[in-house]
Amino acid sequence: MTAWFKRKEKGIQTATEEKKDTPKGLWYKSPTGKIVESEELAKNFYVSPEDDYHVRIGSKEYFEIIFDDNKFRELNPNLTSKDPLKFEDTKKYSDRLKEAQKKTKLKDAVRTAVGKSMGKDLVVACMDFSFIGGSMGSVVGEKIARAIDYSIKKKLPFLMISKSGGARMMEAALSLMQLAKTSAKLAQLAEAKIPYISLCTDPTTGGTTASYAMLGDINISEPGALIGFAGPRVVKEATGKELPEDFQTAEFVKEHGFLDFIVHRRDLKKKINLYIDLIQNNPVRS
């Protein structure tokens, strides 16, 4: 029996520079096992077309979705965290910050910007989970506070996109102070009668949920997002009860009155601007 394949030349070697690597990120596999091309995923607002799974994205992608032609001006882009407590766990906080900045090309866990959305100016603050788990430290609180100040000064609606593991433990009490600081600023925004839309994305937890994420004139979320304060294990231990399967999903949270609407990512821009028009009693933009 002859082999169906015979190697004529032995020891074939391909020069390193001629070897072709598969480009990184060419395919994306959703948690349900569906595979989609990265390019197709981007065209579909980073939502898996087969199972509608909303892939975690950051400020870069949200700005693309919200702002007309992706044109915006970033506010306070160079604010960076200090290490006043000289905090150290498995590594120094100062080193952790440098590492996160190098890895993500971000200065901290939130970016704030102003630009046109459906033809009208909008101020957006968007968190990045890739930067130390989207944790809320002094810079996050300060940038949000300054963005709200800008909204008040220019009389522009404010959109907050939350994606966070909670307060940044390396800043201890300083990070917890941001809950009060941002909440006080939002009270000033409300006094000025300027609309505030809060968008909770996956995950919105801890001190973020306990402050600005739940203070919107309208609180919305993406489908299936994890939203809660403490994790399910802690809640289960505290209550001594079995938790429902969909506990802390956006759908569960909405059912229990903490959210007004769940909005698919492809409809985000249109819906956010619709809510702003309705709050301001303006003609609805189409």
N, C-alpha and C positions, 0 to 999 in steps of 0.2 A: 504494500500500500504506500503510495507516494504522498508525502506531506503536501497540503494545499498551499503552503507558504515556505519558501526556502530563502534563507539569507545568502545572497551571493557574495557580499563582502563582509568580512569579519571586522569587529572593532570599529564600527562607524562612530566617528566623533563629530559633534556639532560645536563649532566655535561659540564661546559664551556670548559674544556680541550678536550672534545670529539666532540665538534661542529666543523664541517669542513667548512672552508671559501673557497670561490672560489678564486683561485690565481689571483692576479692583473695582468692586461695586457695580459690575455689569448686570448682575441679577440681584433681586431681593426676595427673600423667603419670609412670608408672613408667619405669625405664630400658629396659624391653622394649617401650615404646610403648603400654601399656594405660592407659586413662583412667578415673579413678574420682572420684566426688563426694567432696569433703573430709569431709562429714558421714558418709557411708557408710564412709570410710576410718577415721575415729575410732571408729565403732561396731565395726569389725572389728580393733580393737587396732593400728591404723595399719599394717595389712598389706593389700597390694593383693589383692582377692578373686580376680581372674582368674589372676594369675601367681604369687601367694604371695610377692611381693617385700616384704621387711621394710623399711619406710621408716625412715630415721634419725630418732629422736626424742630428747628430752632428759629431764632429771630430772622436769619437770612431768608428762609423760605416763607415765613409769615409776612415779612415785609413785601416779598414778591407777590403774594396773594392779595394783600390789603391795599397797597399803594398803586395808583395808576402808573403804568409803564415802569414800575419798580423805581420811581423817582422819589427821593426823600432827602431830608437833611437831618443828620444825626445830632442829637443834643448831648452835650457834656460827654463826648466820646472818650476822653482821656482820664476819667476818674478811676483810681485804683485803690485797693484795700491796703491798709497798714497792718501791723501786728502789734498793737499796743500792749497786749497781755503776754507777749513772748510765748505763745502757746506751742506746746509740743506733745504729740502723741507718738505714733510710729515714726513720724517725721516732723520737722519744724513746719509751722503754718506758713512762714515766709517762703520756704522751699516749695510747699504744696501750691502756693499761689503762682510762683514762677513757672512751675510745671504745667499747671492748668492753662496759664496764659500762652505758653509755648505750644501746647497740644491743640488748643481750641482756636488760637489766634484772636481770642476775645480778651477784654480787659477785666470783665467780671460777669456775673450771672444775669445781668439785664442790659438791654440796649433800648434807648429811647430815641424817638424820631418824630419829625413832623413832615407831612406831605399831603398830596391830594388823594382822596379816595372817592371815586365816583364824582369827581369834579370839585369836591369841597375839602378844605383843610381839616386834617384830623391828627391828633397827637396820639402816638402809640408807644406803650412801654411793653416790651416782650422779653420774657425770661428764657434763658438757655440752660437746659438740664445738663448739657455736656460740661458746664463749668461747675465743678464740685457739687454735682447733684442739684444744680439750680438753687443752691442754698442762699438764704436771705441774710446778708450781712450789712454792715454800715453803708457800703457803697450802693447796694441794691436799694436800701431805704432812701438814701440821699438822691439817687438818680430819679426814683419814682416821685419823690417830693418836688424836685426841681421841674420835672415834666408837668406835674400838676400845677405848679406856679406858672409855668409857661402857658398852660391851658387857660388859667384864670386871667392872666395878663392879656392874652390875645383873644379871649372868649371863644375858645375852640373845644369841641367835644373831645373826651379822653377815653381811650380804649386800653385796658390792661389785659395782657395775655399771660396768665400764670402757668408755670410748669416748674414745680419745686418739691424738693424733699423736706422743706421746712427751714427753720432758723439755722444759721451756721454756728455750730457748737464751738468752733475755734474762736469765736468772738463773744461767747458766753452772754452775759447780760446786755452787752452792747447790741447784739443782734436782736434780742427780745425787745429792746427799746424801739426798734423799727416798726413793730406792730402798732404802737401808740402814735408814732410819728406819721406814718402813712395814713392811718385812720383819721388823725386830726386834719391832715391836708385834704383828705376826701370830704370831710365835713365842710371845709372852706369852699371846696368845689361845688358842693350841694347848695351852700348859702348863695353862691354866685349864680345859681340856677343853670349850671353847665352840665350837659349829659355825661354820665359815666357808664360805659358798658364794660362788664367784667366777663372775660372768656376764660373758663377753666379748661385746661388741656391735661393730657395724661403725663405724669401724675400731678395733682394739686393737693398737697398734704401739709400737716403741721401748722406752723405759725402763719404761713401764707393763707391757708384756709381760714385761720382764726382772725385774719385782718382784712386786707384789701380785696382778696378773691371773692368774698361773700358780701361786699358792700356796694355792689353795682346798683344803679337805678334798674338795670336789667341784668340778671346773672344768666349767662348761657354756657354751654359746654359742647364739646365734640362727642360723638357717639362712643360709648364704651370707655370713656376716660375714668381713671381712678381718682376719686375725690373723697377726702376724709381728713380727720385730724390725727388721731392715733391709728396705728395699723390694726388689722383684724385680730391678730393674736392678743394684743393688749386689750382691745375691746372685749374679746371673748373672756379673758381672764377677769376683767373688771366686772362684767355683767353676769358671768357664770352661765351664759346662755349660748346655745348653738346659733351660728349666724347664717342668714340666707345665702344661697349660692352666689347671687348677684350683688352681695353686700358691697357698698362703697363704689359701685359703678355709677356713671352719670344717670343712667335710667332709674336706678334705685333712689338716688339722691333727689332727682326730679319728682319722683312719685311721693317722696316724703316732704316736698315743699321747699327744698333749698335751692332749686333751680327753676328758672322760668321757661327756658326752652333748650332743646338739644338741636344743634345745627350741624348739618353735614358740611365738611370743609369746602366743597365746591360752591356752597351757598353763603359762605361766611361774609364775604365782602358786601353782597347785596343785602343780607339780613341785618348786619351791623348798621349799615347806612339807613335801612328802613326804620330800625328802632330809634336812631338819632332823629330822623325826620318826624317820627310820631311824637317823641318826647318834646321836640321843639315846635310842634304844630306847624311844620313846614310842608309844602307840597312834596309828595313822595317822588323820589328820583327813580327812573327806570333804567 
